[in-house]
Amino acid sequence: MHPTKFIFLFVLIASQATDVFSQKNKSGTIVTKNLVSSILRGTQTGLDSNRTVKIYLPPGYANSGKSYPVVYYFHSVFSNAEKILADGILVKLMENGFAKGIVKDFIFVVADYSSSTTGSLYENSTTTGRWQDFTIMELVPFIDANFRAIRHRDSRALIGEMMGGRGALLHAMQYPDFFSVVYAMNPVGTGTGLLPIQTYPDWKKIHRTKSFSDLQGDHISQLFITMSQAFLPNSNRPPFYCDFMMEIENDQLTYNVENARRQIAGFSLDHQLEKYAANLRKLRGIAFDWARYDPIQDHVYGSEALSRKLETFGIEHEAEEYRGVYWVENWKEHGRFYARVLPFLNRYLVFEAGE
């Protein structure tokens, strides 16, 4: 072989090997920030106002000089920002999606919505914290100020799972000037379920208990206390500073119709559609899905009902039932997050400033 051809071939092979090596090693960076919230101070439940925020910066962020869209992830109850990213699965799915062209690069933000009880329901509550105000007035401005984020609604998306899915839909309904894309994975609180909501918790146990820790392991009762704190706050009623849909009257459990009406109207998203229908029509993309074999079939029934009600208001959306259970199907290698959520973001997010 002619020496010139040999040198050219060697350089070509080396270049290809370098390209392959760099592709295999393209990874982003997770940055941990502490956001000291003034909005979350002084809650009656003693919430820590120091919030951890995990920010995933995509491959090439450090040297690209460009701005990126931002995807905000809302975790479910009994979780936090650390847990969401701890096993590396979510980051691996995103980076595989970036590398294979499933979705273009974005910044991914997980703030800590946990508490000493079950965690946030993503509501504004005088008892447990003004979580919506925290997101809109502190978290989004914090990300915009500290990272190269595209500061426009068309380049901001919301994702959430379970209670976080409800939170994502709620924020999309109420803040279309901040977010334009939402995908809720197996959301809860979408609509009235098969069983009357008051039949789930042990109300006698709730009324007997003197502290949240007394209900350790009873997640249903814990969650219903948190729901009551969000939708039926009462600053004059310790230890939980809330009223309940089931009250004790004359030593008997009694269904309080007005309290139940307020809680259901606040928690069930289908009750709020008429009020926020015009906001939802402003969004670029709306999607949610649900697992056919969710152990709590109310979630299946509620999501179906929400989709039907969206239809009655003429609101374009994607809604899909799938086989299996959400905790498996969402996070496996080619599962819901990879095969459904990432392509959805790619279709509806604006990835370049000024587009």
C-alpha positions in Angstrom: 0.0 0.0 0.0 1.2 3.5 -0.8 2.4 5.3 2.4 0.1 8.2 1.7 -2.9 5.9 1.5 -1.8 4.1 4.7 -1.6 7.3 6.6 -5.0 8.4 5.4 -6.6 5.1 6.4 -4.9 5.2 9.8 -6.3 8.8 10.4 -9.7 7.8 9.2 -9.9 4.7 11.5 -8.6 6.7 14.5 -11.1 9.4 13.8 -14.0 6.9 13.7 -12.7 5.3 16.9 -12.6 8.7 18.6 -16.2 9.4 17.4 -17.4 6.1 18.7 -15.6 6.6 22.0 -17.0 10.1 22.5 -20.6 8.9 21.7 -20.3 6.2 24.3 -19.1 8.6 26.8 -21.4 11.5 26.2 -23.0 12.1 29.5 -24.6 15.1 31.3 -24.0 16.5 34.7 -26.2 16.6 37.8 -25.9 19.8 39.8 -27.4 20.0 43.3 -28.5 23.4 44.5 -30.1 24.6 47.7 -33.0 27.0 47.3 -33.9 28.8 50.5 -37.6 29.5 50.2 -39.3 32.5 51.8 -42.7 31.3 50.6 -42.5 28.0 52.4 -41.5 29.5 55.8 -43.8 29.5 58.8 -46.1 26.6 58.0 -48.1 25.1 60.8 -46.6 21.7 60.1 -43.0 23.0 60.5 -41.9 22.5 57.0 -38.2 23.0 56.3 -37.9 25.9 53.9 -34.5 24.8 52.6 -35.3 23.0 49.4 -32.9 20.7 47.5 -33.1 21.1 43.7 -31.5 18.6 41.4 -30.6 20.0 37.9 -29.5 17.6 35.1 -27.5 19.5 32.5 -27.3 17.6 29.1 -24.2 16.5 27.4 -22.2 19.4 26.0 -23.9 22.0 28.1 -20.6 23.3 29.6 -19.2 24.3 26.2 -22.1 24.8 23.9 -23.0 28.3 25.0 -26.6 27.7 23.8 -29.8 27.9 25.8 -32.0 24.9 26.4 -35.7 24.1 27.1 -36.5 23.0 30.7 -38.5 20.0 31.8 -39.7 20.1 35.4 -40.4 16.8 37.0 -42.9 16.5 39.9 -42.3 13.4 42.1 -45.0 11.6 44.0 -45.7 11.4 47.7 -43.3 9.6 50.0 -40.4 10.5 47.6 -38.0 13.3 47.0 -35.5 14.7 44.5 -32.7 12.5 45.7 -34.6 9.3 45.3 -35.7 10.2 41.8 -32.2 10.3 40.5 -30.5 7.9 42.9 -30.4 4.8 40.8 -29.4 6.5 37.5 -32.3 4.9 35.5 -34.0 8.2 34.6 -30.7 9.8 33.5 -29.8 6.7 31.4 -33.2 6.8 29.6 -32.8 10.5 28.8 -29.3 10.1 27.6 -30.2 7.1 25.4 -33.0 9.3 24.0 -30.6 12.1 23.3 -28.0 9.8 21.7 -30.5 8.1 19.4 -32.4 11.2 18.4 -35.6 10.3 20.2 -35.6 13.8 21.7 -33.3 16.8 21.5 -31.3 18.0 24.6 -33.0 19.7 27.5 -32.4 20.7 31.1 -34.2 18.5 33.6 -35.2 19.8 37.0 -36.4 17.9 40.1 -37.1 20.0 43.1 -37.7 18.5 46.6 -41.4 18.6 47.3 -41.1 16.2 50.3 -42.1 17.0 53.9 -42.1 15.4 57.3 -45.5 13.9 56.5 -46.3 12.5 53.0 -45.0 15.3 50.9 -46.6 18.0 48.8 -49.9 17.7 46.9 -48.7 20.6 44.8 -51.3 22.9 46.3 -51.3 26.2 48.1 -52.2 25.5 51.7 -52.0 27.7 54.8 -51.2 24.5 56.8 -48.6 22.6 54.8 -47.2 25.3 52.5 -47.8 27.4 49.4 -46.3 24.9 47.0 -47.7 26.4 43.8 -46.4 29.8 44.7 -43.0 28.1 45.5 -42.9 26.6 42.0 -44.0 29.7 40.0 -42.5 32.5 42.1 -39.2 30.9 43.3 -38.3 27.7 41.4 -38.8 28.8 37.8 -37.1 32.2 38.4 -34.2 30.4 40.2 -33.6 28.1 37.2 -33.9 30.9 34.7 -31.4 33.0 36.6 -28.8 30.3 37.2 -28.8 28.2 34.1 -29.0 28.8 30.3 -32.7 28.1 30.1 -35.0 29.4 27.3 -37.2 31.7 29.3 -40.4 31.1 27.5 -43.5 29.0 28.1 -43.1 27.2 24.8 -39.8 25.8 26.1 -41.0 24.7 29.5 -42.6 21.3 30.1 -44.1 19.5 33.1 -43.8 15.8 33.8 -45.0 13.9 36.9 -45.9 10.4 38.1 -48.9 9.5 40.4 -49.4 12.5 42.7 -46.7 14.3 40.8 -48.7 13.6 37.7 -51.7 15.3 39.3 -49.4 18.2 40.2 -48.2 18.5 36.6 -51.7 18.7 35.2 -52.8 21.1 37.9 -49.9 23.5 37.1 -50.6 23.2 33.4 -54.2 24.1 34.0 -53.5 27.1 36.2 -50.3 28.5 34.7 -50.4 28.3 30.9 -48.2 31.5 30.7 -45.4 29.5 32.4 -45.7 26.1 30.8 -47.0 24.8 27.5 -46.4 21.0 27.6 -47.5 18.5 30.1 -47.3 14.7 30.4 -48.8 13.0 33.5 -47.8 9.4 34.1 -50.5 7.4 35.8 -51.9 10.5 37.6 -54.1 10.3 40.7 -56.9 12.7 41.6 -58.0 12.9 38.0 -61.7 12.3 38.8 -64.2 10.6 41.1 -63.4 6.9 41.5 -65.4 3.8 41.8 -65.6 3.8 45.5 -66.7 6.8 47.7 -63.5 8.6 48.7 -64.4 8.6 52.4 -64.3 4.7 52.5 -60.5 4.4 52.2 -58.9 5.6 55.4 -59.4 4.5 59.0 -61.2 7.6 60.3 -61.5 6.4 63.9 -57.7 5.9 63.9 -57.1 9.3 62.4 -59.3 11.0 65.0 -57.6 9.1 67.9 -54.0 9.8 66.9 -52.1 12.8 68.3 -49.2 12.9 65.9 -48.4 12.0 62.3 -45.8 9.4 63.4 -48.5 7.4 65.2 -49.7 6.5 61.7 -46.4 5.1 60.6 -46.9 2.5 57.8 -50.6 3.5 57.3 -50.0 5.4 54.1 -53.7 5.7 53.2 -54.5 7.5 56.5 -51.4 9.6 56.3 -52.3 10.7 52.8 -55.9 11.6 53.8 -54.6 13.8 56.6 -52.4 15.6 54.0 -55.3 16.0 51.7 -57.4 17.4 54.5 -54.6 19.8 55.4 -54.5 21.0 51.8 -58.2 21.4 51.2 -59.7 21.8 54.6 -57.1 23.8 56.6 -58.0 25.0 60.0 -55.4 27.0 61.9 -57.3 26.5 65.2 -57.4 22.8 65.2 -54.2 21.1 66.3 -52.4 18.7 66.0 -53.1 18.5 62.2 -54.6 22.0 61.7 -57.4 20.8 59.4 -61.0 19.6 59.4 -62.1 16.3 57.9 -64.8 14.9 55.6 -65.6 12.4 58.3 -66.1 14.1 61.7 -66.9 12.8 65.2 -70.3 14.0 66.4 -71.9 12.6 69.5 -69.1 9.9 69.6 -70.1 8.7 66.2 -68.4 9.1 62.8 -70.5 11.4 60.7 -70.1 12.3 57.0 -69.7 16.1 56.8 -71.2 16.9 53.4 -69.8 20.4 53.1 -66.3 19.3 54.0 -66.5 16.5 51.6 -67.7 18.7 48.8 -64.8 21.1 49.4 -62.2 18.4 49.5 -63.5 16.5 46.4 -63.8 19.8 44.4 -60.3 20.7 45.3 -58.6 17.4 44.8 -60.4 16.0 41.7 -59.1 17.6 38.6 -62.3 16.9 36.6 -64.2 19.3 38.9 -61.9 22.1 37.8 -62.0 21.7 34.0 -64.8 24.1 33.3 -62.9 26.8 35.2 -59.6 26.2 33.5 -60.7 25.0 30.0 -59.6 28.2 28.3 -56.2 27.8 29.9 -55.8 24.2 28.7 -56.6 25.3 25.1 -53.5 27.5 25.2 -51.1 24.5 25.7 -49.1 23.1 22.9 -49.4 19.5 24.2 -51.3 17.6 26.8 -51.0 13.9 27.5 -51.6 11.4 30.3 -51.7 7.6 30.6 -52.7 5.0 33.1 -51.9 1.4 34.0 -54.7 -1.0 33.4 -53.6 -3.1 36.5 -53.1 -0.2 38.9 -53.9 -1.8 42.3 -56.2 1.1 43.0 -58.7 0.9 40.2 -60.1 4.3 41.1 -57.0 5.8 39.3 -58.0 3.9 36.1 -61.6 5.0 36.3 -60.7 8.6 37.1 -58.3 9.0 34.2 -60.8 7.6 31.8 -63.4 10.1 33.2 -60.9 13.0 32.8 -60.3 12.2 29.2 -64.0 12.1 28.4 -64.6 15.4 30.2 -61.7 17.0 28.3 -63.5 15.8 25.1 -66.7 17.6 26.2 -64.8 20.9 26.5 -63.1 20.4 23.1 -59.6 20.2 24.6 -57.1 18.3 22.4 -55.1 15.8 24.4 -53.5 12.3 24.2 -54.8 9.7 26.7 -53.8 6.0 26.7 -54.4 3.0 28.9 -51.6 0.4 28.8 -51.1 -3.2 30.1 -49.2 -3.7 33.3 -48.4 -1.6 36.4 -46.9 1.8 36.3 -43.9 1.2 38.5 -42.6 -1.4 36.0 -43.8 0.0 32.6 -42.7 3.6 33.1 -39.1 2.9 33.9 -38.0 -0.2 32.0 -35.5 0.1 29.1 -38.0 0.8 26.4 -40.9 1.7 28.7 -43.4 4.5 28.9 -40.9 7.3 29.8 -38.5 6.4 26.9 -41.1 5.4 24.2 -43.9 7.8 25.0 -42.8 10.8 27.1 -39.5 11.6 25.4 -41.0 11.6 21.8 -43.9 13.7 23.1 -41.5 16.3 24.4 -39.7 16.3 21.1 -42.9 17.0 19.2 -44.2 19.8 21.3 -41.3 21.6 23.1 -39.5 24.5 21.4 -35.8 23.7 21.5 -34.3 26.8 20.1 -34.7 30.3 21.5 -36.6 32.6 19.1 -38.3 29.8 17.2 
